[in-house]
Amino acid sequence: METHFPSPAPLRWDVYCHVIDNWGDVGVTWRLCRQLAAAGHSVRLWIDDASALDWMAPGTRQGRWPGITVHPWPRTDPSARPPAQLPSADVLVETFGCHVDDAWVAARLPPQADDGRPTLWLNLEYLSAEPWVERSHGLPSPLLHGPLAGRTKWFFFPGFTPATGGLLRESDLLTRQAAFDAAAWRSARGGHDGPWVSVFCYEPAALPRLVQQPALGGARWLVADGRSAAAWRTLVPTTPAAARVEVAPLVPQDAFDERLWACDLNLVRGEDSLVRALWAGRAWLWQLYPQDDDAHHAKLEALLAWADAPPSWAAWMRALNDVPGTPPPALTSAVLAEWSALAQHLRQRLLAQSDLLTRLLAFVHRQRHAGAFAAP
């Protein structure tokens, strides 16, 4: 059972993000920063490439978001040092295992905060439904050698079960969804009688097969600009005569959520858009980030097991992720309705759990009040 604590005093958070590609890393990190700031905390985002924030969170660099400041992180410059005039942090977060140089950790995170409590150093890890995540969540990694000897880094794993770190979910998400008018959203974009499909993927070889499915013959396809649109142009030479295809612009996070809420089927990729598809409660298919050793296939199977996936959905998920096997069955309107019911069921399962921010703040509270080497 989740332990709830009284709201602690606001803390200073230093959150680090190394942008690799595809915007998922900065997307997750920005949502975390927004939710920390909304909860009253002071957040400094250190990022090595903030360009995606110009469309993902317009006005970021002009101070639009109270409680958040964005700072360049010269990650590859060994001579760079953090600005000395900034107050030190109470909590330092490395997102997705990005490594913060020892000198930066020492400069930004003293062993004790201003209130005399220990500071906390966290690694916010990748999302997975694999069983080992529950065993690894909340584990300490004491440093025994080097300039940071005596410090402890803690591992915080997002996940789909109560024994993990949970998923990011805004406190006003349900209110926003209840107020959203999908019919009006579609009408404002010219309307369409067939199903609406959002495409935010990499380059799935099964995409042309999906486009030709019976349930999607008259679909309105909203293909995200960038890598998804490039993949569509390469992989999909023809579409059904009744289909309508358009390149959808890159939009701020809240507008992307609304796009998912308005569509009947959402193709998503990576981590951030997967979580948003789960909260949308609409039928969805997930393409994981492809890895050379096919390690993403194990992650996919773990998610399918957690979801108790129906055979048709599992088959299409495997097809989109290049898992060898028999071709997936026809996607009919009845099958799409089954997927929609599954999406609603999974959403309700997750809504019954506390969100990642609630669990993260409780974790930080426990460690700061119990000491640097307290058990999770």
C-alpha positions in Angstrom: 0.0 0.0 0.0 1.2 3.5 -0.9 2.3 5.5 2.2 1.0 9.1 2.2 2.9 11.9 3.9 1.9 15.4 4.8 2.9 17.8 2.0 6.6 18.6 2.7 8.2 21.9 2.2 9.1 22.7 -1.4 12.4 21.4 -2.5 15.0 22.5 -5.1 15.3 19.9 -7.9 18.0 19.7 -10.5 16.8 17.5 -13.3 19.2 16.4 -16.1 18.3 15.3 -19.6 20.5 14.0 -22.3 18.5 14.3 -25.6 19.4 11.2 -27.7 16.7 11.4 -30.4 13.0 11.1 -31.1 11.9 13.5 -28.3 10.8 10.9 -25.9 13.6 11.7 -23.4 12.8 15.4 -23.3 9.1 14.7 -23.4 9.1 12.6 -20.3 11.6 14.9 -18.5 9.5 18.0 -19.3 6.3 16.4 -18.0 8.1 15.5 -14.8 9.4 19.1 -14.4 5.9 20.5 -15.0 4.3 18.3 -12.4 7.0 19.0 -9.8 6.5 22.8 -10.4 2.8 22.4 -10.2 3.2 20.7 -6.8 5.1 23.8 -5.6 8.7 22.7 -6.0 11.5 24.7 -7.6 12.9 23.0 -10.7 16.0 23.6 -12.8 16.1 21.6 -16.0 19.7 21.0 -17.2 19.5 19.9 -20.9 22.0 19.4 -23.6 19.6 20.3 -26.4 16.5 22.3 -25.6 15.4 22.9 -29.2 12.4 20.5 -29.0 11.0 22.6 -26.1 10.3 25.5 -28.6 7.3 23.5 -30.0 6.7 21.1 -27.1 6.5 23.8 -24.5 6.3 27.2 -26.2 7.6 30.1 -24.1 9.9 27.9 -22.0 12.9 30.0 -22.6 10.9 33.2 -21.9 10.0 32.0 -18.4 6.4 31.1 -19.2 6.4 28.1 -16.8 6.5 29.3 -13.1 8.8 27.3 -11.0 10.9 26.0 -13.9 14.2 27.4 -15.3 16.0 25.8 -18.2 19.8 25.8 -18.3 22.2 24.5 -20.9 24.0 21.4 -19.8 27.5 21.2 -21.5 27.5 17.5 -21.1 30.4 16.8 -23.4 32.7 19.5 -22.1 34.8 18.1 -19.3 36.0 21.6 -18.4 32.6 23.1 -17.9 31.4 23.8 -14.4 27.9 24.7 -13.1 27.2 28.4 -12.4 28.5 29.1 -8.9 25.8 31.7 -8.1 22.9 29.2 -8.2 21.8 27.6 -4.9 22.5 23.9 -4.5 19.9 21.3 -5.0 18.0 19.1 -2.5 17.3 16.4 -5.1 19.3 15.7 -8.2 17.7 13.5 -10.9 19.5 11.8 -13.8 16.8 10.9 -16.3 17.1 7.7 -18.4 20.5 6.9 -16.9 22.2 10.0 -18.3 25.5 10.4 -16.4 26.2 13.7 -14.6 29.9 14.3 -14.1 31.2 13.8 -10.6 32.3 17.4 -10.4 28.8 18.6 -11.2 27.2 16.3 -8.6 29.6 17.5 -6.0 29.0 21.1 -6.9 25.2 20.9 -7.2 24.4 18.4 -4.5 26.1 18.8 -1.1 25.6 15.9 1.3 23.2 18.0 3.4 20.5 20.4 2.3 19.8 23.8 3.9 17.3 22.2 6.3 19.9 19.7 7.6 18.3 16.7 5.9 20.3 14.6 3.5 20.1 15.4 -0.2 19.0 12.8 -2.6 20.6 11.6 -5.9 18.2 9.7 -8.2 18.4 7.9 -11.5 14.9 7.9 -13.1 15.2 4.8 -15.3 13.5 3.5 -18.5 9.9 2.2 -18.5 9.3 -1.5 -18.7 6.8 -4.1 -17.6 9.6 -6.8 -17.3 9.5 -8.6 -13.9 12.9 -7.5 -12.8 11.7 -3.8 -12.6 9.8 -4.5 -9.4 12.9 -6.1 -7.9 15.2 -3.2 -8.9 12.9 -0.3 -8.1 14.1 1.8 -5.2 17.4 0.0 -4.8 20.5 2.0 -3.6 23.9 2.1 -5.2 26.4 3.2 -2.7 29.6 4.7 -4.1 32.6 3.2 -2.4 35.5 4.9 -4.3 36.3 8.2 -6.1 35.4 11.8 -5.3 31.8 10.9 -4.4 32.7 8.0 -2.1 30.1 7.7 0.7 27.3 9.0 -1.5 24.4 6.9 -2.6 22.5 6.9 -6.0 19.0 5.5 -5.9 17.2 3.8 -8.8 13.6 4.8 -9.5 11.9 2.7 -12.1 8.6 3.8 -13.7 6.2 0.9 -14.2 2.7 -0.5 -14.5 2.3 -2.1 -11.1 2.0 -0.8 -7.5 5.5 -2.2 -6.7 7.2 0.1 -9.2 7.5 3.9 -9.6 4.2 4.2 -11.5 3.4 6.4 -14.5 3.4 10.2 -14.9 -0.2 11.5 -14.7 -1.2 15.1 -14.1 -3.5 15.9 -11.3 -6.0 17.6 -13.6 -5.9 14.9 -16.4 -9.4 13.5 -15.8 -10.9 17.0 -15.6 -9.3 18.0 -18.9 -10.5 14.8 -20.5 -14.0 15.2 -19.3 -14.1 18.8 -20.7 -12.7 17.7 -24.1 -15.1 17.5 -27.0 -13.8 15.1 -29.6 -16.6 15.8 -32.1 -15.8 19.5 -32.0 -12.1 18.9 -32.3 -12.7 16.8 -35.5 -15.2 19.3 -36.9 -12.6 22.1 -36.5 -10.3 20.1 -38.7 -12.8 19.6 -41.5 -14.6 16.5 -40.1 -14.5 13.0 -41.5 -17.0 10.1 -41.4 -14.5 7.3 -41.1 -12.2 6.4 -38.2 -9.4 8.8 -37.2 -5.9 7.4 -36.8 -2.9 9.2 -35.2 0.5 8.0 -36.5 3.6 8.7 -34.3 6.0 5.8 -35.1 9.5 5.0 -36.3 9.6 3.0 -39.6 7.5 -0.2 -39.0 7.7 -2.6 -41.9 4.1 -3.6 -41.2 2.7 -0.1 -41.7 1.6 -0.6 -45.3 -0.3 -3.8 -44.3 -2.0 -1.9 -41.5 -3.1 0.9 -43.8 -4.9 -1.6 -46.0 -7.0 -3.2 -43.2 -10.8 -3.3 -43.6 -11.6 -1.2 -40.6 -9.3 1.6 -41.8 -10.2 1.8 -45.5 -11.9 5.1 -45.1 -9.7 6.4 -42.3 -8.4 9.9 -41.7 -4.7 9.5 -41.1 -2.9 12.1 -39.0 0.8 11.4 -39.6 3.1 13.3 -37.3 5.7 15.5 -39.0 9.3 14.4 -38.9 10.3 10.8 -38.7 6.8 9.4 -38.9 6.0 11.4 -42.1 9.2 10.3 -43.7 8.4 6.7 -42.9 5.0 7.1 -44.4 6.4 8.5 -47.7 8.8 5.6 -47.9 6.6 2.7 -46.8 3.1 3.6 -48.0 3.0 4.2 -51.7 -0.8 3.8 -51.9 -3.7 4.3 -49.6 -7.4 3.2 -50.0 -9.4 5.6 -52.2 -11.6 6.6 -49.3 -8.7 7.4 -47.0 -7.5 10.8 -46.3 -3.9 11.5 -45.3 -2.3 14.6 -43.9 1.0 15.5 -42.1 0.1 16.6 -38.6 2.3 19.4 -37.2 4.5 19.1 -34.1 2.4 20.5 -31.3 2.7 21.2 -27.5 2.2 18.3 -25.2 -1.3 19.2 -24.2 -2.4 19.5 -27.8 -0.8 16.1 -28.5 -2.9 14.6 -25.7 -6.0 16.0 -27.3 -5.1 14.5 -30.7 -4.9 11.1 -29.0 -8.2 11.6 -27.2 -9.9 12.5 -30.5 -8.6 9.5 -32.6 -10.0 6.0 -32.8 -6.6 4.3 -33.1 -3.3 5.7 -32.0 0.1 4.4 -33.2 2.7 5.5 -30.6 6.4 5.0 -30.1 8.9 5.1 -27.3 7.8 5.9 -23.7 6.2 9.3 -23.5 3.6 8.7 -26.2 2.9 5.2 -24.9 1.9 6.6 -21.5 -0.2 9.3 -23.1 -2.0 6.6 -25.2 -2.7 4.6 -22.1 -4.4 7.7 -20.5 -6.3 8.5 -23.7 -8.2 5.2 -23.4 -8.4 4.8 -27.1 -7.3 1.8 -29.1 -3.5 1.9 -29.6 -0.5 0.1 -31.0 3.0 0.6 -29.6 6.3 0.5 -31.6 9.2 0.2 -29.2 12.5 1.8 -30.0 14.3 -0.8 -32.2 17.4 -2.3 -30.7 20.1 -4.2 -32.6 20.0 -7.2 -30.3 16.2 -7.3 -30.3 16.1 -6.6 -26.6 12.9 -4.6 -27.3 11.1 -7.8 -28.1 11.4 -8.9 -24.4 10.0 -5.6 -23.3 7.1 -6.0 -25.7 6.3 -9.5 -24.5 6.3 -8.3 -20.9 3.8 -5.5 -21.7 1.6 -8.0 -23.6 1.6 -10.3 -20.5 0.8 -7.4 -18.2 -2.1 -6.4 -20.5 -3.4 -9.9 -20.8 -3.5 -9.1 -24.5 -6.1 -10.6 -26.8 -4.5 -12.5 -29.7 -5.4 -10.0 -32.5 -3.8 -7.1 -30.6 -0.8 -9.1 -29.6 -0.3 -10.2 -33.2 -0.4 -6.6 -34.5 1.9 -5.4 -31.8 4.4 -8.0 -32.7 4.1 -7.2 -36.4 4.8 -3.5 -35.8 7.9 -4.5 -33.9 9.2 -6.9 -36.4 8.8 -10.0 -34.2 9.0 -13.1 -36.5 5.8 -15.1 -36.7 2.5 -15.5 -38.6 0.9 -12.5 -40.2 -1.6 -10.7 -38.0 -5.3 -11.2 -38.6 -7.6 -8.8 -40.4 -8.4 -5.7 -38.5 -12.1 -5.4 -38.8 -14.4 -2.9 -37.1 -15.3 -5.6 -34.5 -11.6 -6.2 -33.7 -11.0 -2.4 -33.4 -13.9 -2.2 -30.9 -12.3 -5.0 -28.9 -9.1 -3.0 -28.8 -11.0 0.0 -27.6 -12.5 -1.9 -24.8 -9.1 -3.2 -23.8 -7.7 0.3 -23.8 -10.4 1.4 -21.4 -9.8 -1.6 -19.2 -6.1 -0.9 -19.0 -6.7 2.8 -18.3 -9.0 1.9 -15.4 -6.4 -0.5 -14.0 -3.8 2.2 -14.0 -6.1 4.9 -12.6 -6.7 2.7 -9.6 -3.0 3.2 -8.7 -1.2 6.3 -7.5 0.9 8.2 -10.1 4.6 8.5 -10.5 4.9 12.0 -8.9 3.0 10.8 -5.7 5.3 7.8 -5.4 8.4 9.9 -6.1 7.7 12.5 -3.5 6.9 9.8 -1.0 10.2 8.1 -1.8 12.1 11.3 -1.4 10.4 12.1 1.9 11.3 8.7 3.3 14.9 8.9 2.3 15.4 12.4 3.5 13.9 11.7 6.9 15.5 8.3 7.4 19.0 9.1 6.2 21.1 8.5 3.1 21.3 4.7 3.4 17.7 4.0 4.5 15.9 1.0 3.0 13.2 1.9 0.4 
